[in-house]
Amino acid sequence: MKIFVTGVAGQLGHDVMNELASRGYVGVGTDLAETYSGIQDGSYVTTAEYVSLDITNSEAVMNTIKSVNPDVVVHCAAWTAVDLAEDEDKQAKVKAINVDGTQNIADACKEVDAKMVYISTDYVFDGQGTKPWQPDCKDYKPLNVYGQTKLGGELAVSNTLSKYFIVRIAWVFGKNGNNFIKTMLNVGKKFDTLRVVND
């Protein structure tokens, strides 16, 4: 089985590629840079087949996915800077990546009859519920611009494909890139006491 993974220079894409390899699958990675630009840790992703791709370029996405002809596409690429997404001058770019780019991936998956795994977020809901949302709940209430665009990506996938999985995650951490755990470890080296907001 061949699996095409977007966003492999990021935390999630990096670890997805390595997890695929550990399970015996062939992963083909992609990101914006000409060559793999994530952490150089010697793991599978650093030497795996790689294709440079701008997911906002619909023609390039279609041509690339048709050429790779994967069985599955795991779409990890996204604008993930939640606070910066609120800046008015960045909102068009956030939409281009999270909504339009996802639509391009979904269209190409449909063309080659590949399954698609779309990584979304709990921010498509407002967090004010009193019980867990059911998997097919459509009572969306995005918290912010980021949540709105990730919901737009979900709808692009679900309205285009019949073979897809939408996985909503709340927290990402890994070896590659910055994350809360690394921040706390670094701050812990500098201070005797840490104060963390619990909201």
C-alpha positions as CSV (number, residue, x, y, z in Angstrom):
1,M,0.0,0.0,0.0
2,K,1.4,3.4,-1.0
3,I,0.5,6.4,1.3
4,F,1.0,10.0,0.3
5,V,1.6,12.3,3.3
6,T,1.3,16.1,3.1
7,G,3.1,18.4,5.5
8,V,6.0,16.1,6.4
9,A,8.2,18.9,7.5
10,G,5.8,19.5,10.4
11,Q,5.5,17.6,13.7
12,L,2.5,15.5,12.7
13,G,3.6,14.7,9.1
14,H,7.1,13.8,10.3
15,D,5.8,11.3,12.8
16,V,3.1,9.9,10.5
17,M,5.7,9.0,7.9
18,N,7.9,7.3,10.5
19,E,4.9,5.4,12.0
20,L,3.9,4.2,8.5
21,A,7.4,2.8,8.0
22,S,7.4,1.1,11.3
23,R,4.2,-0.7,10.2
24,G,5.7,-1.8,6.8
25,Y,4.0,0.8,4.6
26,V,5.6,2.9,1.9
27,G,5.2,6.6,2.5
28,V,5.8,9.3,0.0
29,G,6.1,12.7,1.7
30,T,5.5,16.2,0.5
31,D,5.9,19.8,1.7
32,L,6.7,23.2,0.3
33,A,10.5,23.0,0.3
34,E,12.4,21.6,-2.6
35,T,13.8,18.8,-0.4
36,Y,12.7,17.5,3.0
37,S,13.3,20.3,5.5
38,G,12.1,18.9,8.8
39,I,14.3,17.7,11.7
40,Q,17.3,15.7,10.4
41,D,17.1,12.9,13.0
42,G,18.0,10.1,10.6
43,S,14.6,8.6,10.8
44,Y,12.7,7.1,7.8
45,V,11.1,10.4,6.7
46,T,14.5,12.0,6.1
47,T,15.3,9.5,3.4
48,A,11.9,8.5,2.1
49,E,10.6,9.5,-1.3
50,Y,9.7,13.2,-1.3
51,V,7.9,15.5,-3.6
52,S,7.8,19.3,-3.3
53,L,4.2,20.5,-3.6
54,D,2.2,23.7,-2.9
55,I,-1.2,22.4,-1.9
56,T,-2.8,25.7,-2.9
57,N,-1.9,25.0,-6.6
58,S,-4.7,22.9,-7.8
59,E,-3.1,21.8,-11.0
60,A,0.2,20.8,-9.3
61,V,-1.8,18.9,-6.7
62,M,-3.8,17.0,-9.3
63,N,-0.6,16.2,-11.4
64,T,1.4,15.1,-8.4
65,I,-1.2,12.9,-6.9
66,K,-2.0,11.3,-10.3
67,S,1.7,10.7,-10.7
68,V,2.2,9.2,-7.3
69,N,-1.1,7.3,-7.5
70,P,-1.4,6.5,-3.8
71,D,-3.9,4.2,-2.2
72,V,-4.3,6.7,0.7
73,V,-3.5,10.4,1.3
74,V,-2.9,11.5,4.9
75,H,-3.4,15.3,4.8
76,C,-1.3,16.8,7.6
77,A,-0.4,20.0,5.9
78,A,-2.2,23.0,7.3
79,W,-1.9,26.6,8.7
80,T,-1.6,25.8,12.4
81,A,-0.6,29.1,13.9
82,V,-4.0,29.6,15.6
83,D,-3.4,33.1,17.0
84,L,-1.8,34.5,13.8
85,A,-4.8,33.2,11.8
86,E,-6.8,35.9,13.5
87,D,-4.7,38.7,11.8
88,E,-6.8,40.2,9.1
89,D,-3.8,40.3,6.7
90,K,-3.3,36.5,7.0
91,Q,-6.9,35.3,6.8
92,A,-6.9,34.9,3.0
93,K,-3.7,32.8,3.2
94,V,-5.1,30.7,6.0
95,K,-8.2,29.9,4.0
96,A,-6.1,29.2,0.9
97,I,-4.2,26.6,2.8
98,N,-6.8,25.0,5.1
99,V,-9.9,25.2,2.9
100,D,-8.8,25.5,-0.8
101,G,-5.7,23.4,-0.4
102,T,-7.8,20.7,1.2
103,Q,-10.3,20.9,-1.6
104,N,-7.4,20.4,-4.1
105,I,-6.3,17.3,-2.2
106,A,-9.8,15.9,-2.0
107,D,-10.4,16.5,-5.8
108,A,-7.2,14.7,-6.6
109,C,-8.1,11.8,-4.2
110,K,-11.4,11.5,-6.1
111,E,-9.6,11.4,-9.4
112,V,-7.3,8.5,-8.4
113,D,-9.9,6.8,-6.1
114,A,-7.7,7.1,-3.1
115,K,-8.9,7.2,0.5
116,M,-8.3,10.4,2.4
117,V,-7.4,11.0,6.0
118,Y,-8.0,14.6,7.0
119,I,-6.5,15.9,10.2
120,S,-8.9,18.5,11.7
121,T,-9.3,20.1,15.1
122,D,-11.7,20.2,18.1
123,Y,-11.8,24.0,17.4
124,V,-14.7,23.3,15.0
125,F,-16.7,23.3,18.2
126,D,-16.9,26.0,20.8
127,G,-15.9,23.8,23.8
128,Q,-19.0,24.8,25.7
129,G,-20.8,21.4,25.6
130,T,-21.6,19.4,28.7
131,K,-21.1,16.0,27.1
132,P,-18.9,14.7,24.3
133,W,-19.9,15.4,20.8
134,Q,-21.0,12.4,18.8
135,P,-18.7,11.5,15.8
136,D,-21.2,12.7,13.2
137,C,-22.4,15.8,15.1
138,K,-22.9,18.7,12.8
139,D,-23.6,21.3,15.5
140,Y,-20.5,23.2,14.5
141,K,-19.5,26.4,16.3
142,P,-15.9,27.2,15.4
143,L,-14.1,29.1,18.1
144,N,-12.0,31.3,15.7
145,V,-10.7,31.8,12.2
146,Y,-8.5,28.7,12.4
147,G,-11.5,26.6,13.5
148,Q,-13.6,28.1,10.7
149,T,-11.0,27.2,8.1
150,K,-10.5,23.7,9.4
151,L,-14.3,23.2,9.3
152,G,-14.2,24.4,5.7
153,G,-11.6,21.7,5.1
154,E,-13.8,19.1,6.7
155,L,-16.7,20.1,4.5
156,A,-14.5,20.1,1.4
157,V,-13.6,16.5,2.2
158,S,-17.0,15.2,3.1
159,N,-18.8,16.9,0.2
160,T,-16.3,15.6,-2.4
161,L,-15.4,12.1,-1.3
162,S,-17.2,8.9,-0.1
163,K,-14.0,7.2,1.2
164,Y,-12.5,9.5,3.9
165,F,-11.7,9.8,7.6
166,I,-11.9,13.0,9.5
167,V,-9.8,12.9,12.6
168,R,-10.2,15.8,15.1
169,I,-7.2,16.3,17.4
170,A,-6.7,18.8,20.2
171,W,-3.0,18.7,20.8
172,V,0.1,17.9,18.7
173,F,3.6,17.3,20.0
174,G,6.6,15.4,18.7
175,K,10.3,15.6,18.1
176,N,10.0,17.9,15.1
177,G,9.0,21.6,15.6
178,N,7.9,23.6,18.6
179,N,5.2,22.5,21.0
180,F,3.9,23.0,24.6
181,I,6.0,20.2,26.0
182,K,9.2,21.5,24.6
183,T,8.3,25.0,25.9
184,M,7.7,23.8,29.4
185,L,10.9,21.8,29.5
186,N,12.9,24.8,28.3
187,V,11.2,27.2,30.8
188,G,11.7,24.6,33.5
189,K,15.4,24.8,33.0
190,K,15.4,28.5,33.6
191,F,12.9,28.9,36.6
192,D,12.3,27.1,39.8
193,T,8.5,27.6,39.6
194,L,6.2,27.4,36.5
195,R,2.8,28.9,36.4
196,V,0.5,27.5,33.6
197,V,-3.0,28.7,32.7
198,N,-5.6,26.1,33.0
199,D,-8.5,27.2,30.8
